[in-house]
Amino acid sequence: MSRPQNPKVTYWYDFVDHLAKSNEWSDPQRDDFASEMCLALHTGKLKSLDNFGFLSDSPALPLPVGTVYVGTDDAVAWMRTIGPFAWDSTPKQYTQKLPRQEEAILVIIQELGFDPTAFPKPKLGHHDSEKGRVKVRALKQRGLFSSDRVFKSAWQRLRSSKRIVDAP
């Protein structure tokens, strides 16, 4: 990994690691924040840069990959917009994590080239389903999806709210 040539640019995980050390976060807290940052890079809420500070020609997908840099000022500004972190124990703050789980699933579905409003029905006898591909990618975001059960609950919320619908 080459070091940034611009002092206002940092490798995205160095930014996470610095915050974790300075705030004495636990490993799950650091991982949760890293997942949030990955989601922001995936959705374009945070722009990926090259090591000189210019917008990267290649999107930062999938993460973590190679050397993805962020502007330190942009990262701090983005961090202030995400509100209380998901690991805070009050129920109000916990519920803020649920929409982020749902958004992450919808982003993954679209990245895989599917339409959530016409999602392919599972085929009988096939273990490598489209939902399974979404689940594998979602479970890599350990800060949002700590287990299969958490993914299953988020998937069910999306189906109940008709944000994921079977294709006709």
N, C-alpha and C positions, 0 to 999 in steps of 0.2 A: 504494500500500500504506500503510495507516495504521499508525502506530507503536503498540506495546503501551502500554496505559494502566496496566499492572501491572508493576512492576519484576521480578517473578518469572516473567514470560512473555516469550518471544522468538519472532520469526519463525523457523520451523524451519531455513531455509537460512542465516540469520545465525548460528545455533548451529553449523552445519557449518563455515561460513566462518571463524568465530572459532577453532575447534579446528584447522583446517587451517593458519591463519597462525601460531598460537602453537606448533604442533608442527612447523612447516616441512614439511608434507606436500606431495608432488607432486600434480599435477592428477589423475592416476589414483587416488591414495590418497584425495583429497577426494571424487571421484566415487563411489568404492567405498563410503565411509562414508555419503554422501548416499543411495545405493541402499539400504543397510542401514536407514537411518532411514525412507525411504519404505516399505519392506517392513514395518517395525514399525508405522507409521501405518496401512497397509493392513490388517494383521492384528489391529489393536487392542492390540498390546503397548505402544504409546505412544499416548496420547490426544491428539486435536487439540482445541485451545482457541480461544476467540475472543480478541480483543486485550485483554479485561478479565480473562482468566484463568478464565472459565467454560467448561465443556464445550461444544464446538461442537454446534449443532443439526444441522448438515449434516456427513456423514462426509467425511473427507479423501480422497475417491476421485474421479476418478483424480488422482494426484499427478504432477508439481507442479501445483497449481491455486490461483489466487487467493492469499489470505492465510491460510495455515495456521500456527497458533502452537502452541508446546509450552511446558509448564512447565519452567523451567530445572532445578529439582531433579529432576523426573521424568526429564528427558532425561539428566541425569548418572547417575541410578540405572540407567536402561535401558542406557546405554553400558557400565556396569560388568558387565552380565549377558551381553553378546555375546562376551566372551572375546577371544582374540587376533584381530586384524583379518586379513581374507582376503588382504591383500597381503604379509604376512610370508612369507618364502621357504621356510621349512621344510616338508617334505611333510606333517607332522602338521597344521599350521595350514592348508595349502592344502586338505586334504581336508574341513575344516570348511566350506568354501565350497560344496562339492557338495550337501550337504543343503539349504542355503539356496537354491540354484538350483532344486532339485526342489520345495521348498515354494513358491517364487515362481510356478512354473508351475501348481501345483495351485490356488493362490489365484486366479490369472488365469482358469483354467478355470471355477472356481466363480463368479467375478464376471461372466463372460460367460453364465452360466446353464446351463452344462453339468455333467454328472456325470462325473467322471474314470473311474468304474467302468463307464460305459456311454457312452463317447465316440463321437460320430458318425463313421462310416467315411467316408474321402474319396470324393468322387464323381468318376468318370472324366471328364476334360475340363474340370473346374472348377478354376480357379486360385485362387479366393477361398474356400478351405476353412476349416473351423473351426480346424484346427491352424495355418493361416496367420494367422488373427486372433490366436491365442494368441502366436504367434511375434513378430508385429509389436509387441504390447504388452510382451512379455518383453525384446525387444532395446532398448526404451527405458530399461531398467534397466542402463545400460552398466557399472556396477561389478560386476554379476553375470554379464551376458552380453556379452562383448566381441566376439562374432562369431556368424554363423550356425552354425558348427561347434560352438561351446560350447552353443548352444541344442539342436542336434541330439543331442549327447552326453547332455545332461540328459534330454531327451525319451526317448531310448533306455533310459537307466537306469530311468526310471519305467515304461516298457513292460516291461522285463525283470523288474522287481520286481512286476509286475501291479498297480501303483498307477494306471496308465492302461490301460484295457481297451476294445476296440472294442465298440460296442453290437451286440446280436444282430441 
